[in-house]
Amino acid sequence: MTDTTDTGWFARLKAGLSKTSSQLTRGIQELFTKEKIDAATLDDLEDLLIQADLGVSTAERVVAAVGRARHERNLDGESVRKIVAEEVARVLEPVARPFDPPESARPAVALVVGVNGSGKTTTIGKIAETFRTAGLKIVLAAGDTFRAAAVEQLKVWADRSGAIFVAKETGADAAALVYEAWQKAKAEDADLLIVDTAGRLQNKAGLMAELEKIVRVLKKLDPDAPHDSILVLDATTGQNALGQVEAFGKVAGVTGLVMTKLDGTARGGILVAAAEKYKLPVHFIGVGEGLDDLEPFDPDAFGRAIVGLPRE
Ligand SMILES: Nc1nc2c(ncn2[C@@H]2O[C@H](COP(=O)(O)OP(=O)(O)OP(=O)(O)O)[C@@H](O)[C@H]2O)c(=O)[nH]1
């Protein structure tokens, strides 16, 4: 969704990233007012970028680019912000990929994983809404059988998007539920089965064992399933979010990321760090609580918004 002016999604993105962008902008403007740009200025810039969680390699690349440009006349704060925007866009370019389930699979299975409260339900709502608009037949499986509230919330989305809803009683075996949901999707010739999962069980080992079991059951039904395994990350958890990619990746074979709550942190660079480190597709980013705040993103727009520049 690209806009040519600061309206629509770009305005939301910019407003959502304002905690990060105001900190970065202020810091950069303060650093680049001096006549002379020396090694200390560049070190301070690197610190500033690392504090925003952009990651060491991106920070180093920005500093190198600024270093190369430092003899130019008029290298002011705005020129440096433009360099940051370009480097961020370069890192995000390969990962900005909309969620695109395979058409040949009937049903295509998308497993949605992540810790509680990260935004799984919102993500599922968004996917259901997007694909309903495209005319796809969708089944939603309420795989978080531990929390009645999670099941209720998901049902609201199913009703709203006209999806078939499969749930079981609280405490039921999640893998058994997923089995039933797949059978239902098959019988209904559905295009897409979206499986919600629990984000917290009695302990982490229990959670991972349950996810493993779900994946095992799905593979028996269709060796290629799950076709997508989407990990939803809460940006406000900072570096912890990166650890989750590894933990969930091991059991659920993460194929794509969604990063929510970029509006709740001054360290929104974490998206860039995750992209740089894992090179996984990032399907959506969230910058607010509404469904319109969760969107596929444009790397150039993100790069400019994170340093508070207007849309080109
Ligand atoms: N500020 C902000 N809030 C968000 C964003 N995405 C989701 N939320 C809110 O975060 C809370 C948790 O989101 P859910 O989608 O319910 O997360 P979940 O992972 O399904 O959580 P459980 O149902 O508790 O497992 C809700 O209040 C959402 O409105 C975002 O990008 N920004």
PDBQT file of the ligand as one rigid body, heavy atoms in Angstrom, charges set to zero:
ROOT
HETATM    1  N1  LIG A 401      -0.398  -0.600  20.017  1.00  0.00    +0.000 N 
HETATM    2  C1  LIG A 401      -0.571  -1.723  19.330  1.00  0.00    +0.000 A 
HETATM    3  N2  LIG A 401      -1.332  -2.690  19.848  1.00  0.00    +0.000 NA
HETATM    4  C2  LIG A 401      -1.499  -3.830  19.143  1.00  0.00    +0.000 A 
HETATM    5  C3  LIG A 401      -0.865  -4.042  17.892  1.00  0.00    +0.000 A 
HETATM    6  N3  LIG A 401      -1.192  -5.294  17.467  1.00  0.00    +0.000 NA
HETATM    7  C4  LIG A 401      -1.991  -5.826  18.411  1.00  0.00    +0.000 A 
HETATM    8  N4  LIG A 401      -2.191  -4.949  19.426  1.00  0.00    +0.000 N 
HETATM    9  C5  LIG A 401      -2.973  -5.129  20.663  1.00  0.00    +0.000 C 
HETATM   10  O1  LIG A 401      -2.314  -6.091  21.464  1.00  0.00    +0.000 OA
HETATM   11  C6  LIG A 401      -3.250  -6.858  22.188  1.00  0.00    +0.000 C 
HETATM   12  C7  LIG A 401      -3.004  -8.342  21.933  1.00  0.00    +0.000 C 
HETATM   13  O2  LIG A 401      -3.297  -8.620  20.584  1.00  0.00    +0.000 OA
HETATM   14  P1  LIG A 401      -3.959 -10.020  20.151  1.00  0.00    +0.000 P 
HETATM   15  O3  LIG A 401      -4.101  -9.982  18.679  1.00  0.00    +0.000 OA
HETATM   16  O4  LIG A 401      -5.152 -10.300  20.967  1.00  0.00    +0.000 OA
HETATM   17  O5  LIG A 401      -2.773 -10.968  20.554  1.00  0.00    +0.000 OA
HETATM   18  P2  LIG A 401      -2.726 -12.552  20.765  1.00  0.00    +0.000 P 
HETATM   19  O6  LIG A 401      -1.326 -12.935  20.462  1.00  0.00    +0.000 OA
HETATM   20  O7  LIG A 401      -3.796 -13.215  20.019  1.00  0.00    +0.000 OA
HETATM   21  O8  LIG A 401      -2.978 -12.602  22.276  1.00  0.00    +0.000 OA
HETATM   22  P3  LIG A 401      -3.729 -13.687  23.126  1.00  0.00    +0.000 P 
HETATM   23  O9  LIG A 401      -5.126 -13.734  22.586  1.00  0.00    +0.000 OA
HETATM   24  O10 LIG A 401      -3.622 -13.105  24.496  1.00  0.00    +0.000 OA
HETATM   25  O11 LIG A 401      -2.953 -14.921  22.926  1.00  0.00    +0.000 OA
HETATM   26  C8  LIG A 401      -4.609  -6.372  21.755  1.00  0.00    +0.000 C 
HETATM   27  O12 LIG A 401      -5.078  -5.448  22.706  1.00  0.00    +0.000 OA
HETATM   28  C9  LIG A 401      -4.340  -5.684  20.411  1.00  0.00    +0.000 C 
HETATM   29  O13 LIG A 401      -5.274  -4.667  20.150  1.00  0.00    +0.000 OA
HETATM   30  C10 LIG A 401      -0.029  -2.984  17.362  1.00  0.00    +0.000 A 
HETATM   31  O14 LIG A 401       0.569  -3.058  16.292  1.00  0.00    +0.000 OA
HETATM   32  N5  LIG A 401       0.070  -1.853  18.149  1.00  0.00    +0.000 N 
ENDROOT
TORSDOF 0
